[in-house]
C-alpha cells in the first residue's frame, strides 16, 4: 500500500502502521548505536549491513537516508 492509501484506510491500526514502522526503525537504529552493533537493511532486494559507526555519523546528518 502507498502512504496515501494507508492514510485513507478504514482500519485505524492500518492507518497507524506506517508511523509505527518508522518508530520501530528509529528504535532499532538507537539500540544499534548504544550496543555498538550493526543493522541490516534491504536495498534493491539485497541485504546491506550498516555498522554502528555509520549510524552514529548519519545521526548527526539528518538528511541522510538509511
N, C-alpha and C positions, 0 to 999 in steps of 0.2 A: 504494500500500500504506500502511496505517496503521503507526504506530510499533509497536503491539502485533504486527501481522503480521510486520513486519521482525524483531522480536526472536525470533520463532519460526521464521524461515526456516531451511531446511536448509543452504543455501549460506552459508559463513562470510563471503564477500565481500559478499553481500547484507545479512547481519546488521550488518556494519561500515559499510555505505554511509551511513547517517544521520549517524553520528559524523564520517565523512569529509566529508560535505557541510557540516556545521556548522563543521568546522575550516577548510574552504576559504572559507566565507563570512567567518569572522573574519579569515583571512589577507587577503582582498580588502579588508576594511574597514581593516586595519592599513596595507596598502600605499597605499590611497587617502589616508589621513591623512598618511603620510610624504611622498607625492608631490604633495599638495595637489590631488588630482583627485576628481571625483565618482564615485559608483557608481550604477547603475540597477537598481532592483528592480521586480518586477511585483506590484502590489497590486490586487486585484479585477479582474484581467485587463488592467490599464493600467500602462504604464511610469511609474515615479516616479523622478526624479533626486534623489539625496541628496548635497549638496555636502560637501566635506571638513570645513568648519567645523561643520556639523551633526553629522557623525560624531564630531568631537572633543568637542562638547558632550555627546553621548549616551554617549561613553566614560566620562565622569565620573558618569553616571547609569545604572547597570547595569539598572535596572528598565524602561528604555525598550526598545521592540521595533522593530528595523529589519529 
